[in-house]
Amino acid sequence: MNSRFISTKSMAAMAVALTVALAPALAEARPGGGSSAGSRGSRTYSAPPSTNTAPGAAAPMQRSMTPQGQPAPTQATRPGQQAAGAAQQQGGFFGSTLGRGLMAGLLGAGIFGLLSGSGLFSGLGSMSSIIGLIIQAGILYLIFRLVMGFIRSRRQPAMAGAAPDANSSRSSFGGMGGGLGGGLGAGLGGFGGGANQNQAPVGPTGPVVSDLTIEEADFSAFERKLAEIQSAYGEEDLAHLRRIVTPEMASYFAEGIAENARHGHLNKVSGAKLLQGDLSEAWREDNEDYATVAMRFSVMDTVVDRATGAYVSGDRDAPSEVTEIWTFTRPSGGTTDDWKLAAIQQPE
């Protein structure tokens, strides 16, 4: 009897512990479910730079339709840079390891002849005259390389000054005060202070990547999309979600709504309000624009019983405060209304 009582008490304790353990997961039933999912083009599996809003590292993607191991993006280069790179790769036979070794040996023989007082070519001993011809050709080639190197060193400063570096004028959005879109108080900050500080790695293949300038109107669009997406998810309005998020994100949201329905739950999300946000990085690759922004926002987020409306989890009296990293995308040259949510990541 006593052992049965202890067993009953243990089971009750386990049930309480399980409820406590599940509570945070239920409370994070908002769009994205507190996970990291979506696609960021060629940077899907690269961590976005930290910002004032999200100073820590972003969690890696847990779900994405972008396959891993894609070719690295190639930073866009100027014609002068391409010409300089091609010149550095030239060198022919004498620029190779074998050619340099042969030249070193021949010159060493010549220097030995000079030091012994027998002349430049005496160090070769009884070698045939064809070797002497090769030595002369090599010396002429070295003189030619020295002259051409001197000419290139005189010309490169002028080439470098012909076009400005695309990374030297990155946009900065500091000091915007009361936020964008008119919905924030002066003390909340809104978007601002971020800079496009990430440079794409250079690879031999892959999409061509260049920096992208994000304007104030774009930030206003991000703030507006934040509120729209939260509300549409809370209303289970998949038609609206498909208009403002990518097909990939729409599929994830549909799965979340279906999972809630399977458990007889309804995730009521409303009143999303941006508190602080700043730019992590923005870039253009192929025919798509991307912008990753860190956002701290408040939102009413509760889970109720779908049939009875009874409270299940979440704070019914006060909004939750959330920090997430959202990536938006649009066709290159699109308007602010064309931005769609492409990924959500959680700060670690």
Protein Blocks (a to p, Z undefined) as FASTA:
>chain_A
ZZmmmmmmmmmmmmmmmmmmmmmmmmmmcghjlpaeddehjllmpccdddfklmbccddd
fbdcbdghiacddddddfklmmmmmmmmgnbjmlmmklmmmmmmmmmmmmmmmmnonojk
lmnomacfklmmmmmmmmmmmmmmmmmmmmmmmmmmmmmmmpccfklmcccfehklnogh
hlacfknopaghiacfbccdddfbdcddddddddfklmmmmmmmmmmmmmmmmnopaklm
mmmccfklmmmmmmmmmmmmmnopacddehiacfbdcdfbdcdehjbccddddddddddd
ddddfklopafbdcfkbccdddddddddddehiafklpccfbdcddZZ
